[in-house]
């Protein structure tokens, strides 16, 4: 069995504001996604890294990705949603992967991922028949909100975890699951809908997803302090 990374990066990042998709926003002197690609292409356990772009993405070719040459492929088949992009990316890989190969799907915007995170996931999943994902236990008190912005109730946080990526599943199992329930927001949800129970592998809060403008500042701080 081999390991392949798949990065859906066809989104527009509307919650960040502005017109530039967040995967191309500047971060520590590079496009945000560059940091994601750097980590995944440096994990030697991963056979190859595939990034899924929108067919009409005008920004990819404006940057120099040559440092990843030989380890990175571009698939211009992204869809309107994350699940569509992953499904289309998986279909594009069909001739180059085996049904039981592992696919590590990772958010382009989780740019603070480390090789340690990735190897912990790979090692702890091992030969698990289902697969799993990085996650962190929920630490804060959770509130359910009403339409008027007032609290409707408190949600017990015991046993709740916040899903991260990579999410790692066998190629055929993942493709079949996503094709059955393409409306899901992450791969683990599709696997769960198929009757399986993915394994949670504890990560940490530094593997954050850049979603809001402040997140970009947090990501830059994390990357800068790691270098020191």
C-alpha positions as CSV (number, residue, x, y, z in Angstrom):
1,X,0.0,0.0,0.0
2,X,1.2,3.5,-0.8
3,X,0.3,6.9,0.6
4,X,-0.9,9.8,-1.5
5,X,-1.9,13.3,-0.4
6,X,-4.8,15.1,-2.0
7,X,-5.3,18.8,-1.4
8,X,-8.6,20.4,-2.5
9,X,-7.8,24.0,-3.4
10,X,-10.6,25.1,-5.7
11,X,-12.4,27.3,-3.2
12,X,-12.6,31.1,-3.2
13,X,-12.2,31.6,0.6
14,X,-15.1,34.1,0.8
15,X,-15.0,34.3,4.6
16,X,-11.6,36.0,4.4
17,X,-13.0,38.9,2.4
18,X,-11.3,40.5,-0.6
19,X,-10.9,39.0,-4.0
20,X,-7.9,36.7,-3.6
21,X,-8.6,33.0,-2.8
22,X,-7.1,32.4,0.6
23,X,-4.8,29.7,-0.7
24,X,-2.9,32.4,-2.5
25,X,-2.8,35.0,0.2
26,X,0.7,36.0,1.2
27,X,2.1,34.3,4.4
28,X,5.7,34.6,5.5
29,X,6.8,35.7,2.0
30,X,5.0,32.9,0.2
31,X,1.5,32.0,-1.0
32,X,-0.4,30.3,2.0
33,X,-0.7,27.0,0.2
34,X,3.1,26.9,-0.4
35,X,3.6,26.1,3.3
36,X,1.1,23.3,3.1
37,X,2.8,21.8,0.1
38,X,6.3,22.1,1.6
39,X,5.3,19.9,4.6
40,X,3.5,17.2,2.6
41,X,6.2,17.0,-0.2
42,X,8.9,16.6,2.5
43,X,7.2,13.6,4.1
44,X,9.0,10.7,2.4
45,X,6.3,8.2,3.3
46,X,4.0,10.0,0.9
47,X,4.4,8.8,-2.6
48,X,3.0,11.9,-4.3
49,X,1.1,15.1,-3.6
50,X,-1.8,16.1,-5.7
51,X,-3.5,19.6,-5.6
52,X,-7.0,20.0,-7.0
53,X,-7.6,23.4,-8.6
54,X,-10.6,25.0,-10.3
55,X,-10.3,24.4,-14.0
56,X,-10.2,28.2,-14.6
57,X,-7.8,29.0,-11.7
58,X,-5.8,32.1,-13.0
59,X,-3.4,32.4,-10.1
60,X,-1.5,29.1,-9.8
61,X,0.7,29.8,-12.8
62,X,1.7,33.2,-11.4
63,X,3.8,31.5,-8.7
64,X,7.0,29.4,-8.9
65,X,6.4,25.8,-7.6
66,X,9.5,24.4,-9.1
67,X,10.9,23.5,-5.7
68,X,8.3,20.8,-5.5
69,X,9.1,19.4,-8.9
70,X,8.7,15.6,-9.1
71,X,6.7,15.4,-5.9
72,X,3.6,17.5,-6.9
73,X,1.0,17.2,-9.6
74,X,-1.8,19.6,-10.4
75,X,-5.3,18.4,-11.2
76,X,-7.5,21.1,-12.7
77,X,-10.8,19.4,-12.0
78,X,-12.1,21.1,-8.8
79,X,-15.8,21.5,-8.2
80,X,-18.1,24.0,-6.4
81,X,-17.7,22.3,-3.0
82,X,-14.9,20.6,-1.1
83,X,-16.5,17.1,-1.6
84,X,-16.9,17.7,-5.3
85,X,-13.2,18.6,-5.6
86,X,-12.1,15.6,-3.6
87,X,-14.4,13.3,-5.7
88,X,-13.1,14.7,-9.0
89,X,-9.5,14.5,-7.7
90,X,-9.9,10.9,-6.7
91,X,-11.4,10.0,-10.1
92,X,-8.5,11.7,-11.8
93,X,-6.1,9.4,-9.8
94,X,-7.9,6.2,-10.7
95,X,-5.2,4.9,-13.1
96,X,-2.3,5.6,-10.7
97,X,-3.5,4.2,-7.4
98,X,-4.7,0.9,-6.0
99,X,-8.0,0.4,-4.2
100,X,-6.3,-0.1,-0.9
101,X,-3.8,2.7,-1.2
102,X,-4.1,5.4,1.5
103,X,-5.3,8.8,0.6
104,X,-4.5,11.7,3.0
105,X,-6.9,14.5,2.2
106,X,-5.7,17.8,3.6
107,X,-7.1,21.3,3.7
108,X,-5.0,23.7,1.7
109,X,-5.6,26.3,4.4
110,X,-4.1,24.2,7.2
111,X,-0.7,25.7,6.4
112,X,0.9,25.0,9.8
113,X,0.8,21.3,9.4
114,X,4.1,19.6,10.4
115,X,5.7,16.3,9.3
116,X,5.3,15.2,12.9
117,X,1.6,15.6,12.6
118,X,1.5,13.6,9.4
119,X,3.7,10.8,10.6
120,X,1.7,10.5,13.9
121,X,-1.4,10.0,11.8
122,X,0.2,7.4,9.5
123,X,1.8,5.5,12.4
124,X,-1.3,5.5,14.7
125,X,-3.6,4.4,11.9
126,X,-1.2,1.7,10.9
127,X,-3.2,-1.1,9.2
128,X,-6.6,0.0,10.7
129,X,-9.4,-1.3,8.4
130,X,-11.2,2.0,8.4
131,X,-8.7,4.8,8.7
132,X,-8.9,8.1,10.6
133,X,-8.1,11.7,11.1
134,X,-6.3,14.2,13.1
135,X,-8.4,16.0,15.7
136,X,-8.3,17.8,19.1
137,X,-10.6,17.6,22.1
138,X,-13.0,20.5,22.4
139,X,-11.7,22.7,25.2
140,X,-14.3,25.5,25.3
141,X,-17.8,25.6,26.6
142,X,-20.2,25.3,23.6
143,X,-23.4,27.3,23.3
144,X,-26.3,26.6,20.9
145,X,-27.6,29.9,19.5
146,X,-31.1,31.0,18.4
147,X,-31.9,33.0,15.3
148,X,-31.9,36.2,17.4
149,X,-28.4,35.7,18.7
150,X,-29.4,34.6,22.2
151,X,-28.2,31.4,23.8
152,X,-30.6,28.5,23.4
153,X,-28.6,26.1,25.6
154,X,-25.2,24.8,26.6
155,X,-23.9,21.7,24.8
156,X,-21.9,19.3,27.0
157,X,-18.3,19.1,25.6
158,X,-17.5,15.7,27.1
159,X,-16.5,13.3,24.3
160,X,-16.5,16.1,21.6
161,X,-13.5,16.5,19.3
162,X,-12.8,19.1,16.6
163,X,-11.9,17.5,13.3
164,X,-8.8,18.5,11.5
165,X,-6.9,17.2,8.5
166,X,-5.3,15.2,7.0
167,X,-8.1,12.6,7.0
168,X,-6.7,9.3,5.8
169,X,-8.8,6.5,4.2
170,X,-8.4,3.8,1.6
171,X,-8.9,5.0,-2.0
172,X,-11.9,2.9,-2.9
173,X,-13.6,3.1,0.4
174,X,-13.3,6.9,0.4
175,X,-14.4,7.4,-3.2
176,X,-17.4,5.1,-2.8
177,X,-18.4,6.9,0.5
178,X,-18.2,10.4,-1.0
179,X,-20.1,9.4,-4.1
180,X,-23.0,8.2,-1.9
181,X,-23.2,11.3,0.2
182,X,-21.5,14.2,-1.7
183,X,-23.1,16.9,0.6
184,X,-20.7,16.2,3.5
185,X,-18.2,18.8,4.7
186,X,-15.4,16.3,5.4
187,X,-14.3,12.9,4.4
188,X,-14.8,11.3,7.8
189,X,-18.5,12.2,7.7
190,X,-18.9,10.2,4.4
191,X,-17.1,7.2,6.0
192,X,-19.4,7.5,9.0
193,X,-22.5,7.6,6.8
194,X,-21.3,4.3,5.3
195,X,-21.4,2.7,8.7
196,X,-17.8,2.9,9.7
197,X,-16.1,4.5,12.7
198,X,-12.9,6.4,11.8
199,X,-10.2,6.6,14.4
200,X,-9.3,9.9,16.0
201,X,-5.6,10.7,16.3
202,X,-4.8,13.5,18.7
203,X,-3.1,16.6,17.2
204,X,-2.8,20.1,18.6
205,X,-4.1,23.6,18.1
206,X,-1.2,24.7,15.9
207,X,-2.7,22.7,13.0
208,X,-5.2,25.5,12.6
209,X,-7.2,26.2,9.5
210,X,-7.0,29.8,8.1
211,X,-10.6,30.8,7.8
212,X,-10.8,34.4,9.1
213,X,-8.4,37.3,8.7
214,X,-7.0,37.0,12.2
215,X,-6.1,33.3,11.5
216,X,-3.6,34.5,9.0
217,X,-1.8,36.5,11.7
218,X,-1.9,33.4,14.0
219,X,-0.5,31.2,11.3
220,X,2.4,33.6,10.6
221,X,3.2,33.7,14.3
222,X,3.3,29.9,14.5
223,X,5.5,29.5,11.5
224,X,7.9,32.3,12.7
225,X,8.3,30.8,16.1
226,X,8.9,27.3,14.8
227,X,11.8,28.6,12.8
228,X,13.3,30.2,15.9
